[in-house]
Amino acid sequence: MHDSTERPQPTLEQFRSYLRLLAEMHLGRHAGAKLDPSDIVQQTLLDAYRERDRFRGRTDAEMAAWLRRLLTCNLADARRALGRAKRDAARERSLEQALDASSARIEAFLAAEQSSPSQRAVRNESVRRLAEALARLPEANRQALVLRHLQGRSLAAISAELGQTPTAVAGRIKRGLSELRSVLADLRE
């Protein structure tokens, strides 16, 4: 019997914005000059392509989890290459847990826990769409939204990190949410 909710497996490219969002969240703003999230994501997608025969999952969630593990290794390798830390398995596990937690925060931003396979498929598609929409926003507004809503940072902490007043940050968040709604509406069409 064919399940009408079954969808074709997503391509690796469909996860690019999602992986970039996770990489940016964990590299932070200050690593940008030394570590480019796009380069790390590109390496992750290249690794996934090379190792695609090893992927045994069937769902979007399994693909996302597999790609997060690859991203974890590439982020750890990039940090090691900069000489910040020697190989530390505990640090890599910690990074993997942090990426999983970030992914969970992104999903929580979108919707409450959903349990049926079709609801999970819709939620996973929503996560990818959110990441793609965020990637289309102006950098400053995107950063403020990610720090506030996906990392749960306070206005004061965001202000300190971005070097802006709390009022300016609040304005960026407000404009960013408005822009995000508009981009998400365009993506649905």
C-alpha positions as CSV (number, residue, x, y, z in Angstrom):
1,M,0.0,0.0,0.0
2,H,1.4,3.4,-1.0
3,D,1.3,6.1,1.7
4,S,0.2,9.3,0.1
5,T,2.2,11.3,2.7
6,E,5.4,9.7,1.5
7,R,7.6,12.3,-0.2
8,P,10.8,11.9,-2.2
9,Q,14.0,12.1,-0.3
10,P,15.3,15.7,-0.3
11,T,18.5,16.5,-2.1
12,L,21.6,17.5,-0.2
13,E,21.4,21.0,-1.6
14,Q,18.0,21.6,0.1
15,F,19.9,21.5,3.4
16,R,22.4,24.2,2.6
17,S,20.7,27.1,4.3
18,Y,19.9,24.9,7.3
19,L,23.5,23.9,7.7
20,R,24.7,27.4,7.2
21,L,22.4,28.7,9.9
22,L,23.7,26.0,12.3
23,A,27.3,26.8,11.4
24,E,26.8,30.5,11.9
25,M,25.1,30.0,15.2
26,H,28.1,28.0,16.5
27,L,30.9,29.9,14.9
28,G,29.6,33.2,16.2
29,R,30.1,36.6,14.7
30,H,33.8,36.9,15.6
31,A,35.0,33.8,13.9
32,G,33.8,35.1,10.5
33,A,37.1,36.5,9.6
34,K,38.9,33.3,10.2
35,L,36.2,30.7,9.5
36,D,33.6,31.1,6.8
37,P,30.4,29.2,7.5
38,S,29.8,28.8,3.7
39,D,33.2,27.0,3.3
40,I,32.4,24.6,6.1
41,V,28.9,23.9,4.8
42,Q,30.3,23.4,1.3
43,Q,32.8,20.9,2.7
44,T,30.0,19.2,4.6
45,L,27.9,18.8,1.5
46,L,30.9,17.5,-0.5
47,D,31.5,15.0,2.3
48,A,27.9,13.9,2.3
49,Y,27.9,13.5,-1.5
50,R,31.1,11.4,-1.3
51,E,29.6,9.3,1.5
52,R,26.0,9.2,0.3
53,D,26.2,5.4,0.0
54,R,26.7,5.3,3.8
55,F,23.5,7.1,4.5
56,R,20.9,4.6,5.6
57,G,18.0,6.9,6.6
58,R,14.8,7.4,4.8
59,T,13.4,10.6,6.4
60,D,14.2,14.3,6.2
61,A,14.9,14.1,10.0
62,E,17.4,11.3,9.5
63,M,19.1,13.2,6.7
64,A,19.3,16.3,8.8
65,A,20.8,14.4,11.7
66,W,23.4,12.7,9.4
67,L,24.3,16.1,8.0
68,R,24.6,17.7,11.4
69,R,27.1,14.9,12.4
70,L,29.2,15.7,9.3
71,L,29.0,19.4,10.1
72,T,30.1,18.8,13.6
73,C,33.2,17.0,12.4
74,N,34.0,19.8,9.9
75,L,33.5,22.6,12.4
76,A,35.8,20.8,14.8
77,D,38.4,20.2,12.1
78,A,38.2,23.9,11.1
79,R,38.7,25.0,14.7
80,R,41.6,22.6,15.1
81,A,43.2,23.9,11.9
82,L,43.2,27.4,13.4
83,G,45.2,26.0,16.3
84,R,42.6,26.8,18.8
85,A,42.3,23.3,20.2
86,K,44.0,20.0,19.7
87,R,41.8,17.0,19.0
88,D,39.4,16.6,21.8
89,A,36.7,13.9,21.5
90,A,34.8,15.4,24.4
91,R,34.8,18.8,22.7
92,E,33.5,17.3,19.5
93,R,30.7,15.5,21.4
94,S,29.9,18.8,23.1
95,L,29.8,20.5,19.7
96,E,27.5,17.8,18.3
97,Q,25.2,18.2,21.3
98,A,25.2,22.0,20.8
99,L,24.3,21.6,17.2
100,D,21.5,19.2,18.1
101,A,20.2,21.6,20.7
102,S,20.3,24.5,18.1
103,S,18.4,22.3,15.7
104,A,15.8,21.6,18.4
105,R,15.5,25.4,19.1
106,I,14.9,26.1,15.5
107,E,12.1,23.4,15.4
108,A,10.6,24.8,18.6
109,F,10.6,28.3,17.0
110,L,8.3,26.9,14.3
111,A,5.9,24.7,16.1
112,A,5.0,22.6,19.2
113,E,6.0,18.9,19.2
114,Q,4.2,17.0,16.5
115,S,4.2,13.3,16.4
116,S,2.7,11.8,13.2
117,P,5.1,11.0,10.3
118,S,3.3,13.5,8.1
119,Q,3.5,16.2,10.8
120,R,7.2,15.6,11.3
121,A,7.8,15.8,7.5
122,V,6.0,19.1,7.4
123,R,8.0,20.4,10.3
124,N,11.3,19.3,8.7
125,E,10.3,21.1,5.5
126,S,9.4,24.2,7.6
127,V,12.9,24.1,9.2
128,R,14.5,24.1,5.8
129,R,12.2,26.9,4.6
130,L,12.9,29.0,7.7
131,A,16.7,28.6,7.2
132,E,16.3,29.6,3.5
133,A,14.2,32.6,4.4
134,L,16.7,33.7,7.1
135,A,19.5,33.5,4.5
136,R,17.6,36.0,2.3
137,L,17.4,38.7,5.0
138,P,19.8,41.5,5.4
139,E,22.8,40.3,7.5
140,A,22.2,42.6,10.5
141,N,18.5,41.8,10.8
142,R,19.2,38.1,10.4
143,Q,21.9,38.1,13.1
144,A,19.6,39.9,15.5
145,L,16.8,37.4,14.8
146,V,19.0,34.4,15.2
147,L,20.6,35.6,18.4
148,R,17.2,36.5,19.9
149,H,14.8,33.8,18.7
150,L,17.1,30.8,17.9
151,Q,19.7,31.3,20.6
152,G,17.5,32.8,23.2
153,R,19.9,35.7,24.0
154,S,18.7,38.8,25.8
155,L,18.6,42.2,24.2
156,A,21.4,43.4,26.4
157,A,23.6,40.4,25.3
158,I,22.8,41.0,21.6
159,S,23.5,44.7,22.0
160,A,26.9,43.9,23.5
161,E,27.8,41.4,20.8
162,L,26.6,43.6,17.9
163,G,27.9,46.8,19.3
164,Q,24.5,48.5,19.1
165,T,22.0,50.0,21.5
166,P,19.2,47.8,22.8
167,T,16.7,50.1,21.0
168,A,18.6,49.5,17.7
169,V,18.6,45.8,18.3
170,A,14.9,45.7,19.1
171,G,14.3,47.6,15.8
172,R,16.4,45.1,13.9
173,I,14.4,42.2,15.4
174,K,11.1,43.9,14.6
175,R,12.1,44.6,11.0
176,G,13.7,41.2,10.7
177,L,10.5,39.5,11.8
178,S,8.5,41.5,9.3
179,E,10.9,40.7,6.5
180,L,11.0,37.1,7.5
181,R,7.2,36.8,7.3
182,S,7.3,38.4,3.9
183,V,10.0,36.0,2.6
184,L,8.3,33.0,4.1
185,A,5.0,34.0,2.3
186,D,7.0,34.3,-1.0
187,L,8.5,30.9,-0.5
188,R,5.1,29.3,0.0
189,E,3.8,30.6,-3.4
